[in-house]
Amino acid sequence: MNEYWIVKDRRIGKIIAHCGDINDAIMMVGFDKDNRSYSRHRFIVDQVIDITSTTDKQLSGQIGLPASQDFYISEGEGQPVIV
């Protein structure tokens, strides 16, 4: 289980900082004691499952598409856009 601290502005509820150490959270609150507070939050790290794939890594719609075509307009050949 991992934990971190969140420093908030009490007046508007805006989060000021996420701190990995309680001493940092206390320092941030110390800059404006009357209007700031901190709270501890915990999260549990889930298990990581590795999966291998044996299929083709392209999407089915990408197989058999024609090659891309590039279009170039030389300088001075385009029509101006008047807004």
C-alpha positions in Angstrom: 0.0 0.0 0.0 1.4 3.4 -1.0 0.4 6.8 0.5 0.6 10.4 -0.5 -0.6 13.7 0.8 -2.8 16.3 -0.9 -2.6 20.0 0.1 -5.8 22.0 -0.5 -6.9 25.6 -0.3 -9.8 25.6 2.3 -11.5 28.6 0.8 -12.1 27.3 -2.7 -11.2 23.6 -2.3 -8.5 23.8 -5.0 -5.7 21.2 -4.9 -2.4 23.0 -4.5 0.0 20.0 -4.5 0.3 16.3 -4.3 3.2 15.4 -1.9 5.0 12.1 -1.6 6.3 13.0 1.9 4.4 14.3 4.9 7.2 16.8 5.6 6.6 18.5 2.2 2.9 18.7 2.9 3.4 20.3 6.3 5.8 22.8 4.7 3.3 23.7 2.0 0.6 24.2 4.7 3.0 26.3 6.7 3.2 29.0 3.9 -0.5 29.9 4.6 -1.7 28.1 7.8 -5.1 29.8 7.9 -6.2 28.8 4.4 -4.5 25.5 3.7 -4.9 21.9 4.9 -3.5 18.5 4.0 -4.9 15.0 4.0 -3.4 11.5 3.5 -4.5 9.3 0.7 -3.6 5.6 0.2 -3.8 3.4 -2.9 -3.2 -0.3 -3.3 -0.9 -1.3 -6.1 -2.6 -4.0 -8.2 -1.0 -7.1 -9.7 0.5 -6.8 -13.2 -0.3 -9.5 -15.7 1.9 -9.9 -18.8 0.1 -11.2 -21.9 1.7 -12.4 -25.2 0.0 -12.2 -28.5 0.5 -14.5 -31.5 -1.8 -12.6 -34.0 -0.9 -10.0 -36.6 -0.3 -6.7 -34.9 -2.0 -4.7 -37.7 -5.7 -3.8 -37.4 -7.9 -5.6 -39.9 -8.8 -2.4 -41.7 -5.2 -1.6 -42.5 -4.5 -4.7 -44.5 -4.8 -4.2 -48.2 -5.1 -0.4 -48.3 -3.5 1.4 -51.2 -0.3 3.3 -50.8 -0.7 6.9 -49.8 -0.6 9.6 -52.5 1.1 12.9 -51.8 -0.3 16.1 -53.4 1.8 19.2 -53.7 0.8 22.7 -54.8 3.6 24.8 -56.2 4.0 28.3 -54.9 1.7 30.7 -56.9 -0.6 28.1 -58.3 -3.2 28.1 -55.5 -6.3 30.4 -55.3 -6.3 33.0 -52.5 -8.9 32.8 -49.8 -10.7 36.1 -49.1 -12.5 36.2 -45.8 
